[in-house]
Amino acid sequence: MSRRTINLNDRLRDYILSVSLREPEVLRRLRKETASYENAEMQISPEQGQLMGFLVRLIGAKRTLDVGVFTGYSALCVALALPADGRVVACDVSETWTAVARRYWREAGIENKIDLVLAPATETLKALLEEGRIGSFDLAFIDADKKSYDDYYEYSLRLIRSGGLIMIDNVLRSGAVADSAADDEGTRVIRSLNRKIHADPRVEIALLPVGDGLTLALKK
């Protein structure tokens, strides 16, 4: 028994992955290619991707949102876990990075499950609301520009159904949220959102020390 979460060194993390990670080859290759790019730190960890797919299956999700695509790993993890008629609305502004994503989605045979919208995500989410899609999604994953996180959270709350799940990435900011000397805009925004969600009666929450911190907010 332990009263606190165990610290993970590289050896223990490698062991955990060796007995738990079931990463399809296409995901492994996408992760390897992404690691060669200068913005590789934007890539989620494989264990987080597997957790996301697990949660998709657990809640029986069919309609999901992916806010912040990068090279498409998170959207691919979710799409692989969705049923044949499942759909992901993927929001990003970069044609360059999403071109990599499209290539792997196509190879994985799930490109037809993903609707990629190249526009600011706030515009895309607002348009979905205006189309009458309130409460029509089962799950949302937020992993984009930090200054808009609160907007993404509020839009997602309106778009997902009761019992749906919002997953928010980077909520620990490599530990900066707990460092009083860290005062950059992104960290301030995340601290504020963490406090807001903690007190938000609209959701049940759990903050997991997975990757760079992952908040799970279950809409009541």
N, C-alpha and C positions, 0 to 999 in steps of 0.2 A: 504494500500500500504506500501511497505517497500523497502528500497534501499539496503538491504543486507539479506542474508540467515538467517533465524531464528535459534537460538541456541536450541538444543534438550536436555532437561533433560529427566530423565527416565520416568517421568509421561507423558510428551508429546509424547515421542517415543512409549510408551505403547498404548496411545490413537490412534496414527497413525496406528499402527499395528492392533488395534482392528477394525478399519473401512476400512482397505485396504488389509491386508494380506489374501491371499487365498492359504494357504499352504496345499497340499495334506498330508494325514496321513503318507504315506511312507517317505516323506521328513521330516516331524516333528520328526519321530522316528529316522531317520538317524542323524539329527541334535542333538537330545537328546543323542544318543549313543556317537557321536563324542565329545560332551561336557565332557564326562567322561574320555577322554584321555589326556595325559600330553601335547600334541601339539594342544589342542583344539582351540587355538588362530588362527590357520591356516584356520579355517572354515569361510566361508563367511557368512554374515548375511542373514536371510530369505528374507528381503525386497530387498536385492541386487539380490538374486536368482530369485525372482519374476520379478524384472526389466529385468534381462537377458532373461527370458522366453518371456516377453513382446516384447523385441527388436527382438528376433528371429522371432516372429510372424509378427512384424511390417515390417521387410524387406523381409519377405518371404523366410527365410533361409532354405536350405536343406542340405548343406555340411558345417560342422563346425570343428574347432580345439579347443581342451581343453589342454592348456599347464600347467600342474601341477594339478594332480587329487586329491591327498590326499584321503579322504574317499568317494569321488565321488559326493558330493552335487551339485557342479556347473554343472558337466556333466549330472546329472540326471535332473536338472532344464531345461537344454537346450534340452535334448532328449525328455522330456515330451512335450515340445512345438513344436518339429519338426513334420512334416507330417509323415505318415506311412513309406515312402521311404527315410526319412532323415537319415543322418549318422553323427556321431561324431568320429573324430580321437582323442583319448585321450592319452596324453603323460605323463609318469611318470617313476620313477626308483624303486619305493618301492613295492615289492610284498605284504608286510604286510598290508599297508594301502589300497592298491587297492583290496585286498581280501575282506575288508569290503565293498568297493564300489561295487564290483561284486555281493555281496550278496543282496544289496538293488536294484541294477539295475535289477537283476533277479526277485526279488519280485515285482517290479514295471512293469514288462513285457516289458521292453525296452532294455534288454541286447543285442538284435540283432541289435540295432541301434548304438551301441558303439564298435568301434575297439580300444581296449587298446593295446598300444605298450609300453613294458617295456624296455626302453633304454633312454640314455640322449636325451632330447628333441631336442637339436641342430642336433643330428644325424638323428632323425626321420624327422624333418622338411627339412633337406638337402636332405634326400632320397626321400621325396615327390616331391621336385623340380626336382631331377634327373629322376623321373618317368614321368615328363612332366605335373605335376599338377599345373603349374603356372596359376593363375587366376581362379582356379576351386573351391575355397571355398567362402562361403558367409560371414562367421563370425569366428573370433578367440578370445579366452579368454586367457589372460596371467596372471598366478598366480603361479609362481614357484620361483626358486632361483634368487635372485635379481641381482647377478653379471652378469647373462646372459640375462637380460631384453632387452638390446639393440639388441642383436642377435635375440632374439625371435621376437622383433618388426620388424626388417628388413626381416626376413624370412616370417613372416606373411603378410607383405606388398606385397611380391611377390606372395604369395599363394592365397590371396583373390582377388576377382574380383573388378573391378571398381564399386563403390556403395556399396561395402562390408564394414563390420564394424570390427574394432579391439577394444576389451575391455581390459584395463590394470588395474590390481588391486594393491592396497597398494601404490598408488602414493602420499599419504600424510604421510605415515610412522608414524602414531599416532601424527602428528604435528611436527615431527623431521625435516622435510624438511624446515621449517620456523625458526628453532632454530640454530643460528650460532655456538652454542657450540656442536651440534651433528655432529660428524665427522667420524662415522663408515662407512665402505665400502658400505654397502647396501644403506644408506642414500645418500652418495655421488653419487652412480650410479643412484638412482631415481631422484635426483636433476638434474643431467646431462640429463637424458632422458626427464624429464619434459620440460627443456629448449629446447631440440632438437625438440620435437614434437610441441611445441608452434611456432617454426619458420619453421616447415616442410611444404613446399608448396604442398606436395603430398596428404595432408589430410585436412579435416575440423575437428575441435576438440571441445570437451566440457569436462571439468573436473568437476565431480559431487562429492559433499561431502557426498557420500553414503558409509557406511561401513568405510573402511580405505582410502577412496578416490578412485574413479573410473574414468579413462580417457576413453572417447569414441573418436575414430579416424576413421572418415569416408573416405575411399579411394576415391580420385577423379577419 
